[in-house]
Amino acid sequence: MPYADRTSPSTEPPPLSARSVALSLLLGSHPDRMTARQLTRAAEHVGIAAATLRVALTRAVAAGDLRRDGPDYVLGERLVARQRRQDAAVEDAETPWAGDWEMAVIVIAGRSGPERAALRDRLTDARLTELREGVWTRPANLSRPTSYADDPVLTTFRATPDDAADLVGRLWDLPGWATDGRALLARLARTHEPAERLAVAAQLVRHLTTDPLLPAALLPTDWPGAELRAAYAGYQGDLRAAANAAPRS
């Protein structure tokens, strides 16, 4: 599946809402919990008033995006899964690669639309891409478990393509992804207003979630993935410092 979910870094990202600010703070926080005071301090750093943030937190809890755990706000179940995907994109997940590829073939038909969509999401989250309808693949270079393999509608195995570089070129638009990534790096470097930096950083981490995380041998020599991850980690460190300037109580 070619890279089509373009981030459009040539356009200014819209400012994040108070709700998006709160969720972004917790998605990037480890451990993934913050007090109201910490969230307020960090939100004020990006121009969100304390009263506005409190309303956003109340609504996020009501919607199940956040929950209360004593004095802390923590992520709801759906966003915990999103944080795992985001962390996998930011962390270096590569393991030594022997040249083989993961293959997952759908062998049971007649499933409902929601079931098909859920499986597609699961395979995409595992960084597989669709070679043809019902056949998903990627290089077997990731250190994560192949948890999708327990799905009864799939048959999974390893294979070695005759020309891995050619296959990569047909499955992923690496030049497009790299171009957008470099544009985001440049935008983050020249953006200094806190709210705008947060919006660019959110755009950057969304872009990272579409990184195919291919083996170095199959990537262009100037691939910007590591630089993007370092830039996002540095930004998150600055944001945590702003939040932690407030005491937890």
C-alpha positions as CSV (number, residue, x, y, z in Angstrom):
1,M,0.0,0.0,0.0
2,P,1.7,3.2,-1.1
3,Y,2.2,6.0,1.4
4,A,-0.9,8.0,0.9
5,D,-1.8,9.4,4.3
6,R,0.2,12.6,3.6
7,T,0.7,14.9,6.5
8,S,0.6,18.1,4.3
9,P,3.4,19.9,6.2
10,S,3.3,22.7,3.7
11,T,0.2,24.1,5.4
12,E,0.1,25.5,8.9
13,P,-1.5,23.0,11.3
14,P,-4.6,24.4,13.1
15,P,-4.2,25.2,16.8
16,L,-5.0,22.4,19.1
17,S,-8.2,22.6,21.2
18,A,-8.0,22.4,25.0
19,R,-9.1,18.8,24.8
20,S,-6.4,17.9,22.2
21,V,-3.8,19.6,24.3
22,A,-4.7,17.6,27.4
23,L,-4.8,14.3,25.5
24,S,-1.5,15.1,23.7
25,L,0.2,15.9,27.1
26,L,-0.9,12.5,28.5
27,L,-0.1,10.6,25.3
28,G,3.4,11.8,25.5
29,S,3.8,11.4,29.2
30,H,5.6,8.5,30.9
31,P,4.3,7.5,33.3
32,D,1.0,8.3,31.6
33,R,-0.6,10.2,34.5
34,M,-0.7,13.9,35.5
35,T,-2.4,15.9,38.2
36,A,-4.8,18.7,37.3
37,R,-2.2,21.2,38.4
38,Q,0.4,19.7,36.1
39,L,-1.9,19.6,33.2
40,T,-3.0,23.2,33.9
41,R,0.6,24.4,34.1
42,A,1.5,22.7,30.8
43,A,-1.7,23.9,29.1
44,E,-1.0,27.5,30.3
45,H,2.4,27.2,28.7
46,V,0.7,26.7,25.3
47,G,-1.9,29.4,25.9
48,I,-4.9,27.4,27.2
49,A,-6.6,29.1,30.2
50,A,-7.0,27.0,33.3
51,A,-10.8,27.3,33.3
52,T,-10.9,26.2,29.7
53,L,-8.7,23.2,30.4
54,R,-10.9,22.1,33.4
55,V,-14.0,22.0,31.2
56,A,-12.0,20.0,28.6
57,L,-10.9,17.5,31.2
58,T,-14.4,17.0,32.5
59,R,-15.7,16.3,29.0
60,A,-12.8,14.0,28.2
61,V,-13.5,11.9,31.3
62,A,-17.2,11.8,30.4
63,A,-16.3,10.6,26.9
64,G,-14.0,7.9,28.3
65,D,-10.9,9.4,26.8
66,L,-9.5,10.0,30.2
67,R,-10.3,8.7,33.7
68,R,-9.5,9.7,37.2
69,D,-7.2,7.7,39.4
70,G,-7.0,9.5,42.8
71,P,-5.5,12.9,42.1
72,D,-4.3,11.9,38.7
73,Y,-5.8,11.9,35.2
74,V,-4.8,8.8,33.1
75,L,-5.6,7.7,29.6
76,G,-8.8,5.8,28.8
77,E,-8.5,2.3,27.3
78,R,-8.8,3.5,23.7
79,L,-6.0,6.0,24.1
80,V,-3.8,3.5,26.0
81,A,-3.8,1.5,22.7
82,R,-3.1,4.7,20.7
83,Q,-0.2,5.5,23.1
84,R,1.3,2.0,22.5
85,R,1.2,2.6,18.7
86,Q,2.7,6.1,19.1
87,D,5.5,4.7,21.4
88,A,6.3,2.0,18.9
89,A,6.7,4.7,16.2
90,V,9.0,6.8,18.4
91,E,11.1,4.0,19.7
92,D,13.8,2.2,17.7
93,A,12.1,-1.2,17.2
94,E,14.4,-2.8,14.7
95,T,16.1,-6.2,15.4
96,P,18.7,-7.9,13.2
97,W,17.2,-8.8,9.9
98,A,17.9,-12.1,8.0
99,G,16.1,-11.0,4.8
100,D,12.8,-12.8,5.4
101,W,9.3,-11.1,5.4
102,E,6.2,-11.6,7.5
103,M,3.2,-12.8,5.5
104,A,-0.4,-12.8,6.6
105,V,-3.0,-14.2,4.3
106,I,-6.8,-13.9,4.9
107,V,-8.2,-17.4,4.4
108,I,-11.8,-17.0,5.7
109,A,-14.4,-15.0,3.7
110,G,-17.9,-13.9,4.6
111,R,-17.0,-11.6,7.5
112,S,-18.9,-8.4,8.3
113,G,-17.7,-5.0,7.3
114,P,-16.7,-4.0,10.9
115,E,-14.8,-7.3,11.3
116,R,-12.9,-6.6,8.1
117,A,-12.1,-3.1,9.2
118,A,-10.9,-4.2,12.6
119,L,-8.6,-6.7,11.1
120,R,-7.2,-4.2,8.6
121,D,-6.6,-1.8,11.5
122,R,-4.8,-4.5,13.4
123,L,-2.5,-5.4,10.5
124,T,-1.8,-1.8,9.8
125,D,-0.9,-1.2,13.5
126,A,1.5,-4.1,13.2
127,R,3.2,-2.2,10.3
128,L,2.1,-4.7,7.6
129,T,0.9,-3.4,4.3
130,E,-1.4,-5.0,1.6
131,L,0.4,-6.6,-1.3
132,R,-2.9,-7.5,-2.9
133,E,-6.4,-8.0,-1.5
134,G,-6.1,-10.3,1.5
135,V,-2.3,-10.6,1.4
136,W,-0.3,-8.5,3.9
137,T,3.4,-8.4,4.3
138,R,6.5,-6.5,5.6
139,P,10.1,-7.3,6.4
140,A,10.5,-9.4,9.5
141,N,12.8,-6.8,11.3
142,L,10.6,-5.7,14.2
143,S,11.2,-6.8,17.7
144,R,7.5,-6.8,18.6
145,P,5.5,-10.0,18.9
146,T,3.3,-11.0,15.9
147,S,0.2,-10.8,17.9
148,Y,-2.0,-10.6,14.8
149,A,-1.0,-14.2,14.0
150,D,-3.5,-15.6,16.6
151,D,-6.5,-14.4,14.5
152,P,-8.3,-17.5,13.1
153,V,-9.0,-15.8,9.8
154,L,-5.3,-15.6,9.0
155,T,-2.6,-18.0,7.9
156,T,0.8,-16.6,8.7
157,F,4.3,-17.6,7.6
158,R,7.7,-16.2,6.5
159,A,8.8,-15.7,2.9
160,T,11.8,-14.2,1.0
161,P,11.0,-12.1,-2.1
162,D,13.2,-12.4,-5.1
163,D,13.8,-8.6,-5.2
164,A,13.1,-7.0,-1.8
165,A,14.1,-3.5,-2.9
166,D,11.7,-3.6,-5.9
167,L,8.9,-4.8,-3.6
168,V,9.6,-2.0,-1.1
169,G,9.3,0.5,-3.9
170,R,5.9,-0.8,-4.9
171,L,4.5,-1.0,-1.4
172,W,5.7,2.3,0.2
173,D,6.3,5.8,-1.1
174,L,9.6,6.3,0.7
175,P,10.6,9.5,-1.1
176,G,7.2,11.1,-0.3
177,W,7.4,10.1,3.4
178,A,10.9,11.4,3.7
179,T,10.1,14.7,2.0
180,D,7.2,15.3,4.4
181,G,9.3,14.3,7.4
182,R,12.0,16.8,6.5
183,A,9.4,19.6,6.0
184,L,8.1,18.8,9.5
185,L,11.6,19.0,11.0
186,A,12.2,22.3,9.4
187,R,8.8,23.7,10.6
188,L,9.5,22.5,14.2
189,A,12.9,24.1,14.2
190,R,11.6,27.5,13.0
191,T,8.4,27.5,15.2
192,H,8.9,29.1,18.6
193,E,5.4,30.1,19.8
194,P,4.4,27.3,22.3
195,A,0.9,26.6,21.0
196,E,2.2,26.4,17.4
197,R,5.1,24.1,18.4
198,L,2.7,21.8,20.1
199,A,0.5,21.6,17.0
200,V,3.6,20.9,14.8
201,A,4.8,18.3,17.3
202,A,1.4,16.5,17.1
203,Q,1.6,16.6,13.3
204,L,5.2,15.2,13.5
205,V,4.2,12.2,15.8
206,R,1.2,11.4,13.5
207,H,3.7,11.3,10.7
208,L,5.9,8.9,12.7
209,T,3.1,6.5,13.1
210,T,3.1,6.0,9.3
211,D,6.9,5.2,9.3
212,P,7.1,1.7,7.8
213,L,10.1,1.0,10.1
214,L,11.9,-0.9,7.4
215,P,15.4,-2.5,7.7
216,A,18.2,0.0,7.2
217,A,19.3,-2.0,4.1
218,L,16.1,-1.2,2.4
219,L,16.0,2.5,3.2
220,P,17.5,5.5,1.4
221,T,20.8,6.6,2.9
222,D,19.3,9.9,4.0
223,W,16.2,8.5,5.6
224,P,15.0,11.0,8.3
225,G,13.3,8.6,10.7
226,A,15.9,8.7,13.5
227,E,16.1,12.5,13.3
228,L,12.3,12.8,13.5
229,R,12.2,10.6,16.5
230,A,15.0,12.5,18.2
231,A,13.2,15.8,17.5
232,Y,9.9,14.6,19.0
233,A,11.6,13.2,22.0
234,G,13.4,16.5,22.6
235,Y,10.2,18.4,22.3
236,Q,8.4,16.0,24.8
237,G,11.2,16.5,27.2
238,D,10.7,20.3,27.1
239,L,7.0,19.9,27.5
240,R,7.4,17.6,30.5
241,A,9.7,20.1,32.1
242,A,7.0,22.7,31.8
243,A,4.4,20.4,33.4
244,N,6.7,19.2,36.2
245,A,7.5,22.8,37.2
246,A,4.1,22.5,39.0
247,P,4.0,20.3,42.2
248,R,1.9,17.2,41.9
249,S,-0.4,18.2,44.8
